[in-house]
């Protein structure tokens, strides 16, 4: 069993609002006669504290979205536990679902498919209020107008349908719906990946402003490492269902200690002369990511790692804190060697 570790905590020790311990989720694919088991999330532990943003990055298929769906209650874990404000909500009982529904909300990736095209914007935003019987009548309409104004849209748009809005406006509507019940936590699953670059900046700035204003905690999933560096207090790097490295954003980006983190940062585009010099000595990964249906033994990154040795192929590295007191955690047998020979 993976040792519980603080993956999203700040040194300020603010209250923990969401805590996952050794979360696991396996899917069965293929035929019933010859099923294949895919381990999407394999022993992830984290704590998210009040008012902080934890960024989660990694390649496609590493388990980020499955983790997000478990944290919000849309997927039931096969193992491990999930606690919200100290309450164990792992079992998914009616009371647990109600507790999560009020306190933890999700912003989905695609604003074009996450909104019901048959409903007006007013009804979409009011749906959580109606489902929980929080407000009725005029008070519910007032709350919808307040939420639209909060995300930068006109309250007079309540009678329109989703197809009458741009992608950025639809994502704002999705954010308004997520905020309807005044949650403590927002799980943002790549909320800007389907938007134009200029619109991405607007939505990211909106999320930052809302966090400061409302004090919500945010778990922000993204492929774009520059977006995560801009918005996150801490960053967790996932690889093939497990956490590879986590720490303060500046520490992880400036001195990555896991070879996979180094490779991820090496792959980012050059935007100025300093970056061009960095890319001249970057580390380029070879080969395809292993299949989650047949992961490598030992360290799951070992087939692609330039530092791999026999111990990497036989022993699973546990997350451990590196010396120095920074609180950075790394799951690598050769983190010190990687730090001594940076490639980014």
N, C-alpha and C positions, 0 to 999 in steps of 0.2 A: 504493500500500500504506500502511495506517495505521501511523504511527510507534508502536512499543511504548511504553506509558506505565504507570507504577505507579498502578493504580487502587485497590488495596486495601492499600497499604503503610502502616505506621506509621513515624514518624520514628525509632523505636528501632532500625530495621534488624535485626529478628529474621530468622531464616532463612526463605527463601521455600519453601513447600511445594507450591503449585500456581500455575502460570504459563500464561496463555493469551496468544497473540500473533496479532492480526488474524484472529480466528475468524470464519468465515462458514458459513452454512447456508441453502441455497435448496431449496424444495420445489416439485414440479410438481403442479399441481392441474388438474382439468378432464379432458377426453377426450384420448386419444392423438393424435387428428388435430388438435386445437386446444388444446394444453396452455398453461397459464398458470403462470408462474414467480413464486413468492412468496419474497422475501428476508426470512427470519425474523430472522437475525442477520447483520449486515453490517459486519464489521471491528471486533470488540470485543477489546480487550486489557486484561488485568488481572493483578495479582499478589496472591496471598493468603499472608500470612505467619503464622508459628506463633503460635497462641494468640489471634488477633484475630477479630473479627466484621465482615464486610462486608455491609451491607444493600443490596439491589437493589430499586428501586421503579420504577413506571411503569404506564401504563394497560394494560388487557387487550389482548393482541395485539402488545405491543411487543417480544416475543422473550425475556422473562425465563425462561420454562420451557424453551424450546429451548436457551438458553444453559446452564441447569442440567443438562439431559440430555447435552449435549456434555461438560461438565466431569466428569461421572460415568461417561462412556463409553457411554451408552445411545444417543447419536446420533453418527455420524461426521461431522466437519466436511468441508465442501466445499473449504475453504481455511484457511490459517493453521496454527498449531501449538499443541500442548498439552504441557506438561512437568510431571511430578510428581517432586518432589525431584531436579530436574536431569535426569531421564530423559525423552527425547522419546517420548511414548506416542500420538502422532497417528495412526500407521498402523493401530492397532487389532489388532495381531498378538496371538497367544495369550499371549505373555509380557507384552505391554502390558496386556491385559485382566486378567490375574492381578494385576499390580502395582496397577492402579487399584481392583480389587475389594477388595483388602486395605486400601488406604490412603484411598480416597475412597468414602463411602457416602451414600445419599440418604434423606431423610425425606420421604415423599410427602404431597400435599395432603389427600387424602380417606382418612381411617382406615377408612371403611366398604368401600372397594373395593381397598385396597392389601394386605389380609390375605386369604389363601386360606380361605374358609369351611369347607373340607373338612378342614383341618388343625387340630390342637390348638395352643394357644399355645406349648407346649414345643417342638413340631416346627417351628413358624414361626421361633422365635428360634434354634433349633439348625440350621436349614437352611444358613446361611452356613458354619457350622463343619463340617457334613457335606460340603458342596460343595467346600470347600478341604482337607478331611481334616485339619483343624487339631487337633481333639480327638476322642476316641472313648470310648464306654462311660460309666463313672461320671464321668470328668472332664468330659465334655460336659454331663452332667446338672447337675454342680456349677456349671459356667459359666452355664447357663441360669438356675439359681436365683439366682446372684449378679447377673445382669443384671436380673432381675425386681425384686430388692431395690433395685438401683441406681436404677431409675426409679420407685420408690415403690409397687410391687405385691407381693403376697404370693407367695413361692416355691411355695406350695401350689396356685397357679392353673394349673400347667402342663398339667393334663389337660382344661381347659375349652376351648371353641371361641369364635371371635370374636363370635358373636351373643350370647354371654352377658356381654358387656362393654359399657359405655357408650362414647360417642365419645371422650371424654378418655382413658379407659383403653386403648382401641384405639390411640390415638396414642402412648401410653407404650410399648405393645408394639412399635409400629413403631420407636420410638427405641431400644428394647432390641435389636431385630434389627439396626439400623444400627450399634450399638456392639459387636456380637458379635466382630468381627475386630480390635478396638482400632484403628480408623482414625485418621489424622491430621486428616482433613477431613470435615465433615458439610455436605452440600448440602441445605438445608431449603427446599423449594418450597412456600411458603405453608402451613406446617404447622399453623396455627391458624385458617385462614379458615373451616373447616367446623364449628368448635366454638362453643359458647356463650361469652359474654364472660367469665364467671367462670372457666370452664374454660381459656379462652385464657391468662389470667393465670397459672394454675397451670403450664401447659405451658411458657410463656415463662420463668418462674422456674426450672423444672426444667432447661431448656436452659442457662440462665445458670449454675446450680449445677454442672451436668455439665462445662461448659467450664472453670470454675475448678478443678474437681477433677481433670479428665483432661488439660487443656491442649490440647484439640482446637481447630482453626480452624473457623469457621462462615461459610458464605455463606448469608445469610438473605433469602429473597425474600418480599415481602409487598405487599399493596395498602394496608394500614393504616399511614399514615405515623407515627402515634403509637407503634405497636409498634416500628417500626424505630428511632425516636429513643431508645426505652428500651433497646434491646438492642445496637445497632450502635456500633462504634468509628468506622467510616467508612460513607458511603452513596454509592452510584452511582445516578444517575437515567438510565433508558433511555427513548428515544423512537423508535419505528418502527425497531427493530433496531440502533440506535447509542447510544453513551453521550453524554448531553447535559452532565452535570456530575458531578463526584465530589470528595469532600473529607472532612475531619473532620465528624462528624455535627453538632456544635454550629455550626460555621462555615456549613455548607450550610443548616441550618434557620434560623439567625438572620439570615444575610445571603445569601440565594440570588442567584446571579449570572446564571443562565440564565432567560430569560423563561418557559420551560416549567416549571422548578422553582418559580418564583414562582406560577404558576397552580395547580400541584399543591397547594402549601401554602395558597393562598387558598381552596381547596375543602374544607379540613378543617373539621369542625363546631366551633362555638364552645362552650367549656365553662365560661368564666368571663367577668367583665366586661371584662377586658383583651382577651380574644379577640373579644368583640362589637365592640369598637372597631376591631380589626384587620379584621373582616369588613365593616365599614362602608366600607372603602376597598379591598376585595379586587378581584382581577382575575378575571373570569369569561370562560372561553374560549367562542368561538362556532364553530359548524360541527362536523362530525364529523371524527374522525381520518382522514387519507388512507389509502387502501388500500395495504397492503404490496405488492400486485401491480402497483401503478402509483404509486410514491412520487414526490413533487415533486422537481424539480431543485434543486440548491443545498442550502441548509439544509432539512431535511425538515419543520421546524416553521414555515417561513415563511408558509404560507397562513393560519395561526391566530395569528401573532405580530403584536403592535401596534407593534413596533419594526422590522419588516421593511423593507428597502430593496432596490434593484436588485442589490446585491452578494449579498444573501441568496438571491436567486432564481437566481443563476448560479454561485456558488462554494460548495463544500462547506466549512464551517468545521471546522478541525482542533482537537483538544483541545490547549489551551495553558494554561500555568500563569499565574495572575494575579499581578501584583506584590504584594509584602507578605510573601512567604516562608511563607505558610500551607500551601503544597502543593496548594491547590485547583486543579482542572483544569476548564475550561469549553470547550465546543464552540459558540461563538457569536461572530458578528462584532460584536455590540453589548453584550458583557458589562459593560463599564465604564459604559455608558449605563444599563443595567438596574440596576446597583448604585447609581447616582446618583439613581434615581427608584424606590425600593422600593415595592411594592404590597401587601406582607404584613406 
